[in-house]
């Protein structure tokens, strides 16, 4: 672990809410212990969200290792904090609880199924110029050698490309809570999660929109260090995850994001619906196939660039099959969300 350099570094609090993540916590903890940042300038706070497995025990068991390295590691219990009080947005409540228990200048949030690169905090600190209030960074799937993982890897890469492009254009609209950093004072100025705490998800995007309403300046994390996360293990699990994400779209206040998502879904809906309608109106088929092919070519060029930039080229082998499936997948998720179909998460 790197010792304190001559120049004072901004202090970080790394916050990770977790629920039933005993399988993933050892890899996360190992990556946290390997962060190349002055040990006096960051602390790790994990918040147990009513876990029913041995996750809390895994964190407690790592405390001596962290202590020996001079790293502050704390474990908080959301159940103890709530004391029987009922809430809807458990993850937001856990993050707010963690923020209330730190005086660090900068807050970094991630997920328990992620692994962090050693240089992450260094690169985030470099992005926090005086005028910058929040920094977004890439989160990519660490894919296995199968189509389901490759499909998710390409889908994630597309979201990262869109997110980075919006930040570069000065109009950030998407964020991923697995790599999301902001000034503690900006969080307090925005009122935390007040006003969006009636929704179970959206601790990242909805908070970003609150920052935008204050005129906060966002930056994209420099460098090529990437937070990686594990793919969902089944198509059913992927459906439930994406449906949960889509369910918060109605609460977005960004017209740019609403327009972008609406346009993409409308294009996919047009492609999917034109195929059966082409049986009665054959003239629709060439137009649908042209739109499908054009979208596939443009997407490939963009995804190839981001995959090369972050060293994630292997999933590109699954792109032809992904391009065939994607319009149907996106149309189905969007239609289900519009119809009000809900998906639970970890028993909720």
C-alpha positions as CSV (number, residue, x, y, z in Angstrom):
1,X,0.0,0.0,0.0
2,X,1.3,3.4,-0.9
3,X,2.3,5.8,1.9
4,X,1.3,9.4,2.2
5,X,2.9,11.5,-0.5
6,X,4.2,15.1,0.0
7,X,1.1,16.7,-1.4
8,X,-2.2,16.4,0.6
9,X,-4.7,14.2,-1.1
10,X,-8.5,14.7,-0.8
11,X,-10.1,12.3,1.7
12,X,-12.4,9.5,0.5
13,X,-15.1,7.5,2.1
14,X,-15.7,4.3,0.1
15,X,-19.3,3.3,0.8
16,X,-20.7,-0.2,0.0
17,X,-24.2,-1.3,1.0
18,X,-24.6,-5.0,0.8
19,X,-27.4,-7.6,1.2
20,X,-26.7,-11.3,1.0
21,X,-23.3,-10.9,-0.7
22,X,-21.2,-13.4,1.2
23,X,-20.1,-15.0,-2.0
24,X,-18.8,-11.7,-3.5
25,X,-17.4,-9.9,-0.5
26,X,-14.0,-11.6,-0.3
27,X,-13.0,-10.4,-3.8
28,X,-14.3,-6.9,-3.1
29,X,-12.4,-6.7,0.2
30,X,-9.2,-7.9,-1.5
31,X,-9.5,-5.1,-4.1
32,X,-10.3,-2.5,-1.4
33,X,-7.2,-3.5,0.5
34,X,-5.1,-3.1,-2.6
35,X,-6.1,0.5,-3.4
36,X,-3.0,2.6,-4.2
37,X,-4.0,5.6,-2.1
38,X,-2.5,7.1,1.1
39,X,-4.0,5.0,3.9
40,X,-4.7,8.1,6.0
41,X,-6.8,9.6,3.3
42,X,-9.5,7.0,2.8
43,X,-11.8,4.8,4.8
44,X,-14.1,2.0,3.9
45,X,-17.6,1.8,5.2
46,X,-19.8,-1.3,4.5
47,X,-23.4,-1.1,5.5
48,X,-25.2,-4.4,6.1
49,X,-28.7,-4.2,4.7
50,X,-30.5,-7.0,6.6
51,X,-28.3,-9.8,5.2
52,X,-29.4,-13.3,5.9
53,X,-26.1,-14.9,5.1
54,X,-22.5,-14.7,6.5
55,X,-21.6,-11.4,4.7
56,X,-21.2,-9.4,7.9
57,X,-18.9,-12.1,9.3
58,X,-16.7,-11.9,6.2
59,X,-16.4,-8.1,6.7
60,X,-15.7,-8.6,10.4
61,X,-13.0,-11.2,9.6
62,X,-11.2,-8.7,7.3
63,X,-10.9,-6.0,9.9
64,X,-7.7,-7.2,11.3
65,X,-6.1,-7.4,7.9
66,X,-7.2,-3.8,7.1
67,X,-6.0,-2.6,10.5
68,X,-2.6,-4.1,9.9
69,X,-2.3,-2.1,6.7
70,X,-3.5,1.1,8.4
71,X,-6.8,1.2,6.5
72,X,-9.9,2.2,8.4
73,X,-12.7,-0.4,7.8
74,X,-16.0,0.0,9.5
75,X,-19.2,-2.2,9.4
76,X,-22.6,-0.5,10.0
77,X,-25.9,-2.3,10.4
78,X,-28.9,-0.7,8.7
79,X,-31.2,-2.8,10.9
80,X,-29.7,-1.2,14.0
81,X,-30.0,2.3,12.4
82,X,-33.7,1.8,11.4
83,X,-34.7,0.2,14.7
84,X,-37.8,-1.3,13.2
85,X,-38.7,1.8,11.1
86,X,-40.0,0.8,7.7
87,X,-38.5,2.3,4.5
88,X,-38.9,1.7,0.8
89,X,-35.5,2.7,-0.5
90,X,-33.2,0.5,1.6
91,X,-30.0,1.2,-0.5
92,X,-30.5,4.9,-0.4
93,X,-31.1,4.8,3.4
94,X,-27.9,2.7,3.8
95,X,-25.9,5.2,1.7
96,X,-27.3,8.2,3.6
97,X,-26.4,6.4,6.9
98,X,-22.9,5.8,5.7
99,X,-22.5,9.5,4.6
100,X,-23.8,10.6,8.0
101,X,-21.0,8.6,9.6
102,X,-18.1,10.1,7.8
103,X,-16.4,13.5,7.5
104,X,-14.5,12.6,4.3
105,X,-14.5,15.3,1.7
106,X,-15.4,12.9,-1.2
107,X,-17.8,10.0,-1.2
108,X,-17.4,7.1,-3.5
109,X,-20.1,4.5,-3.9
110,X,-19.8,1.0,-5.3
111,X,-21.5,-2.4,-5.1
112,X,-20.6,-5.5,-3.2
113,X,-20.4,-7.6,-6.4
114,X,-17.7,-5.4,-7.9
115,X,-13.9,-5.3,-7.8
116,X,-12.0,-2.0,-7.9
117,X,-8.7,-1.4,-9.7
118,X,-5.8,-0.2,-7.5
119,X,-5.4,3.2,-9.2
120,X,-9.1,4.1,-9.0
121,X,-9.0,6.6,-6.1
122,X,-6.0,8.3,-7.6
123,X,-7.8,8.8,-10.9
124,X,-10.9,10.0,-9.2
125,X,-9.0,12.5,-7.1
126,X,-7.3,13.8,-10.3
127,X,-10.7,14.5,-11.8
128,X,-12.0,16.6,-8.8
129,X,-10.9,20.0,-9.9
130,X,-12.1,22.8,-7.7
131,X,-15.2,23.4,-9.9
132,X,-16.2,19.7,-10.1
133,X,-18.8,18.3,-7.7
134,X,-19.2,14.8,-9.0
135,X,-17.2,12.3,-11.1
136,X,-18.7,9.4,-13.0
137,X,-16.7,6.4,-14.1
138,X,-17.0,3.2,-16.2
139,X,-18.4,0.0,-14.9
140,X,-18.0,-3.0,-17.1
141,X,-18.9,-6.7,-16.9
142,X,-16.2,-9.1,-16.3
143,X,-17.6,-11.7,-18.7
144,X,-17.3,-15.5,-18.7
145,X,-17.0,-17.3,-22.0
146,X,-20.7,-17.6,-22.8
147,X,-23.3,-15.6,-24.7
148,X,-25.3,-14.5,-21.6
149,X,-22.2,-12.9,-20.1
150,X,-21.1,-11.4,-23.5
151,X,-24.5,-10.0,-24.1
152,X,-24.4,-8.2,-20.7
153,X,-20.9,-7.0,-21.3
154,X,-21.8,-5.4,-24.6
155,X,-25.0,-3.9,-23.1
156,X,-23.0,-2.4,-20.2
157,X,-20.4,-1.0,-22.5
158,X,-23.1,0.8,-24.5
159,X,-24.4,2.4,-21.3
160,X,-20.9,3.6,-20.4
161,X,-20.4,5.1,-23.8
162,X,-23.6,7.0,-23.6
163,X,-22.8,8.2,-20.0
164,X,-19.3,9.4,-21.0
165,X,-20.6,11.2,-24.1
166,X,-23.3,13.0,-22.1
167,X,-20.6,14.1,-19.5
168,X,-18.4,15.3,-22.3
169,X,-21.3,17.3,-23.8
170,X,-21.9,19.0,-20.5
171,X,-25.3,17.3,-19.9
172,X,-24.8,14.2,-17.8
173,X,-28.0,12.1,-17.6
174,X,-27.0,8.6,-16.6
175,X,-24.8,7.3,-13.8
176,X,-23.9,3.9,-12.3
177,X,-23.8,3.7,-8.6
178,X,-20.9,1.1,-8.8
179,X,-18.6,4.0,-9.8
180,X,-20.0,7.2,-8.6
181,X,-18.1,9.9,-6.6
182,X,-19.3,13.2,-5.3
183,X,-18.4,15.9,-2.8
184,X,-20.1,15.3,0.6
185,X,-21.0,19.0,0.7
186,X,-22.8,18.7,-2.6
187,X,-24.8,15.8,-1.4
188,X,-25.9,17.8,1.7
189,X,-26.7,20.8,-0.5
190,X,-28.9,18.7,-2.7
191,X,-30.8,17.4,0.3
192,X,-29.5,13.9,0.0
193,X,-32.1,11.5,-1.3
194,X,-35.1,13.5,0.0
195,X,-37.8,13.6,-2.7
196,X,-36.6,10.3,-4.4
197,X,-36.7,8.1,-1.3
198,X,-40.1,6.7,-2.2
199,X,-38.5,4.7,-5.0
200,X,-36.5,1.5,-4.2
201,X,-33.9,2.1,-6.9
202,X,-32.2,5.2,-8.5
203,X,-29.6,5.9,-5.8
204,X,-27.4,7.0,-8.7
205,X,-29.4,8.5,-11.6
206,X,-32.0,10.2,-9.5
207,X,-29.2,11.7,-7.3
208,X,-27.4,12.8,-10.4
209,X,-30.5,14.7,-11.5
210,X,-30.7,16.4,-8.1
211,X,-27.1,17.5,-8.6
212,X,-27.9,18.8,-12.1
213,X,-30.8,20.8,-10.7
214,X,-28.2,22.7,-8.5
215,X,-26.0,23.3,-11.5
216,X,-23.3,21.0,-10.3
217,X,-20.4,20.3,-12.6
218,X,-19.7,16.7,-13.5
219,X,-16.5,15.1,-14.9
220,X,-15.6,11.7,-16.4
221,X,-12.9,9.7,-14.6
222,X,-9.6,9.9,-16.5
223,X,-7.4,6.9,-17.1
224,X,-8.3,3.4,-18.1
225,X,-8.9,1.8,-14.6
226,X,-12.3,0.2,-14.7
227,X,-14.7,-1.1,-12.0
228,X,-15.7,-4.6,-12.9
229,X,-18.9,-6.4,-11.9
230,X,-20.1,-9.9,-12.3
231,X,-22.7,-10.8,-14.9
232,X,-26.2,-11.9,-13.8
233,X,-26.2,-15.7,-13.9
234,X,-29.5,-16.4,-15.8
235,X,-31.7,-14.8,-18.4
236,X,-34.5,-14.7,-15.8
237,X,-32.3,-12.8,-13.4
238,X,-31.2,-10.4,-16.2
239,X,-34.8,-9.7,-17.1
240,X,-35.7,-8.9,-13.5
241,X,-32.6,-6.7,-13.1
242,X,-33.3,-4.7,-16.3
243,X,-37.0,-4.4,-15.5
244,X,-36.2,-3.0,-12.1
245,X,-33.9,-0.4,-13.7
246,X,-36.5,0.5,-16.3
247,X,-39.1,0.9,-13.6
248,X,-37.6,4.2,-12.4
249,X,-37.5,5.8,-15.8
250,X,-40.8,7.6,-15.1
251,X,-39.2,9.5,-12.3
252,X,-36.4,10.9,-14.5
253,X,-36.5,14.7,-14.8
254,X,-34.0,15.0,-17.6
255,X,-35.7,15.7,-20.9
256,X,-32.5,14.6,-22.7
257,X,-32.5,11.2,-21.1
258,X,-36.3,10.7,-21.6
259,X,-35.9,11.7,-25.3
260,X,-32.9,9.4,-25.8
261,X,-34.5,6.4,-24.2
262,X,-37.8,7.0,-25.8
263,X,-36.2,7.3,-29.3
264,X,-34.2,4.1,-28.8
265,X,-37.2,2.2,-27.6
266,X,-39.3,3.6,-30.5
267,X,-36.7,2.4,-33.0
268,X,-36.6,-1.1,-31.6
269,X,-40.5,-1.2,-31.4
270,X,-40.7,-0.2,-35.0
271,X,-38.2,-2.9,-36.1
272,X,-40.0,-5.6,-34.0
273,X,-43.5,-4.6,-35.1
274,X,-42.6,-4.2,-38.7
275,X,-41.5,-7.8,-39.1
276,X,-45.0,-9.4,-38.6
277,X,-46.7,-6.5,-40.2
278,X,-44.6,-7.1,-43.3
279,X,-46.6,-10.2,-44.0
280,X,-49.6,-7.9,-45.0
281,X,-47.5,-4.9,-46.1
282,X,-44.4,-6.3,-47.7
283,X,-43.1,-2.8,-48.2
284,X,-42.4,-2.5,-44.5
285,X,-39.8,-5.3,-44.5
286,X,-37.0,-3.6,-46.4
287,X,-37.4,-0.5,-44.3
288,X,-37.3,-2.6,-41.0
289,X,-34.2,-4.6,-42.2
290,X,-32.4,-1.4,-43.3
291,X,-33.1,0.2,-39.9
292,X,-32.0,-3.0,-38.1
293,X,-28.8,-3.2,-40.1
294,X,-28.0,0.5,-39.8
295,X,-28.4,0.4,-36.0
296,X,-26.2,-2.8,-35.8
297,X,-23.4,-1.2,-37.8
298,X,-23.4,2.1,-35.9
299,X,-23.5,0.2,-32.5
300,X,-20.7,-2.0,-33.5
301,X,-18.4,0.8,-34.4
302,X,-19.0,2.6,-31.1
303,X,-18.8,-0.5,-29.0
304,X,-15.6,-1.6,-30.7
305,X,-14.0,1.7,-29.8
306,X,-14.9,1.6,-26.1
307,X,-14.0,-2.1,-25.9
308,X,-10.5,-1.4,-27.3
309,X,-10.1,1.7,-25.0
310,X,-10.8,-0.3,-21.8
311,X,-9.3,-3.6,-23.0
312,X,-12.6,-5.4,-23.2
313,X,-12.5,-6.8,-26.7
314,X,-13.3,-10.5,-26.1
315,X,-17.1,-9.9,-25.7
316,X,-17.2,-8.5,-29.3
317,X,-17.2,-12.1,-30.6
318,X,-20.8,-12.2,-29.4
319,X,-21.9,-9.0,-31.2
320,X,-23.6,-10.6,-34.3
321,X,-25.9,-12.6,-32.1
322,X,-26.4,-9.7,-29.7
323,X,-27.3,-7.4,-32.5
324,X,-30.0,-9.8,-33.7
325,X,-31.5,-10.2,-30.2
326,X,-31.2,-6.7,-28.8
327,X,-34.2,-5.0,-30.5
328,X,-36.5,-7.7,-29.1
329,X,-34.9,-7.6,-25.7
330,X,-35.1,-3.8,-25.4
331,X,-38.7,-3.7,-26.8
332,X,-39.8,-6.3,-24.3
333,X,-38.2,-4.6,-21.3
334,X,-39.6,-1.2,-22.3
335,X,-43.1,-2.6,-23.0
336,X,-43.2,-4.4,-19.6
337,X,-42.1,-1.2,-17.8
338,X,-44.8,0.8,-19.6
339,X,-47.4,-1.7,-18.6
340,X,-46.3,-1.4,-14.9
341,X,-44.8,-4.9,-14.5
342,X,-42.7,-4.9,-11.4
343,X,-39.6,-7.0,-10.4
344,X,-38.4,-7.7,-6.9
345,X,-34.8,-7.8,-5.7
346,X,-33.3,-10.1,-3.1
347,X,-36.7,-11.0,-1.6
348,X,-38.1,-7.5,-1.8
